[in-house]
Amino acid sequence: MTGTSPSKPLLKDRFFTTSLTSTIVVFALCLAKHILVIVGVSGAIAAADSIEHGLVFAVLALTALTVYAYFRHRKRATDTD
């Protein structure tokens, strides 16, 4: 395949940066629960205990999306060369 446009850098790929940012935010939310326990706000944590399972699933799904975005970007970059 011949492409006329030069490949853009990975961090300029909007799909990759969006999925990476989402993964980082959800990962931080998973850690926030444990950080709050260390600080001592265990009452609020006990109320939000069921949320963590959904966040762990979201981290896994968004990590998979980020990996897909990386490989899609890499494939497009090699196709245009």
C-alpha positions as CSV (number, residue, x, y, z in Angstrom):
1,M,0.0,0.0,0.0
2,T,1.2,3.4,-0.8
3,G,0.4,6.4,1.3
4,T,1.1,10.0,0.7
5,S,0.8,11.3,4.2
6,P,3.7,10.8,6.7
7,S,2.9,8.7,9.8
8,K,2.2,10.8,12.9
9,P,3.9,10.1,16.2
10,L,2.1,7.7,18.6
11,L,1.3,10.4,21.2
12,K,-0.4,12.5,18.5
13,D,-2.8,9.6,17.6
14,R,-6.0,10.7,19.2
15,F,-7.5,7.2,19.7
16,F,-4.3,6.1,21.5
17,T,-4.1,9.1,23.8
18,T,-7.8,8.9,24.7
19,S,-7.6,5.2,25.6
20,L,-4.3,5.7,27.5
21,T,-5.7,8.6,29.5
22,S,-8.8,6.6,30.3
23,T,-6.8,3.7,31.5
24,I,-4.7,5.9,33.7
25,V,-7.7,7.6,35.2
26,V,-9.5,4.4,36.0
27,F,-6.3,2.9,37.4
28,A,-5.9,5.9,39.7
29,L,-9.5,5.4,40.8
30,C,-8.7,1.8,41.8
31,L,-5.7,3.0,43.8
32,A,-7.7,5.9,45.4
33,K,-9.6,3.4,47.5
34,H,-6.5,2.0,49.0
35,I,-4.9,5.4,49.4
36,L,-8.0,6.5,51.4
37,V,-7.7,3.5,53.7
38,I,-4.1,4.5,54.4
39,V,-5.1,8.0,55.2
40,G,-7.9,6.7,57.4
41,V,-11.2,7.4,55.7
42,S,-12.3,3.8,56.1
43,G,-16.0,4.6,56.6
44,A,-16.3,6.1,53.1
45,I,-14.4,3.1,51.7
46,A,-16.7,0.6,53.3
47,A,-19.7,2.2,51.5
48,A,-17.9,2.1,48.2
49,D,-16.6,-1.5,48.5
50,S,-18.7,-2.8,45.6
51,I,-17.4,-0.2,43.2
52,E,-13.9,-1.6,43.0
53,H,-14.9,-4.8,41.1
54,G,-16.3,-2.6,38.3
55,L,-13.2,-0.4,38.3
56,V,-10.9,-3.5,38.0
57,F,-12.9,-4.6,35.0
58,A,-12.7,-1.1,33.5
59,V,-8.9,-1.1,34.0
60,L,-8.6,-4.4,32.2
61,A,-10.9,-3.4,29.4
62,L,-9.3,0.0,28.9
63,T,-5.8,-1.6,29.0
64,A,-6.9,-3.9,26.2
65,L,-8.2,-0.9,24.3
66,T,-4.9,0.9,24.7
67,V,-2.9,-2.1,23.5
68,Y,-5.3,-2.3,20.5
69,A,-4.8,1.4,19.8
70,Y,-1.0,1.0,19.9
71,F,-1.0,-2.0,17.5
72,R,-3.4,-0.2,15.2
73,H,-1.2,2.9,15.1
74,R,1.9,0.8,14.5
75,K,0.2,-1.1,11.6
76,R,-1.0,2.2,10.0
77,A,2.5,3.7,10.4
78,T,4.1,0.7,8.6
79,D,1.4,0.7,5.9
80,T,2.2,4.3,4.9
81,D,6.0,3.7,4.7
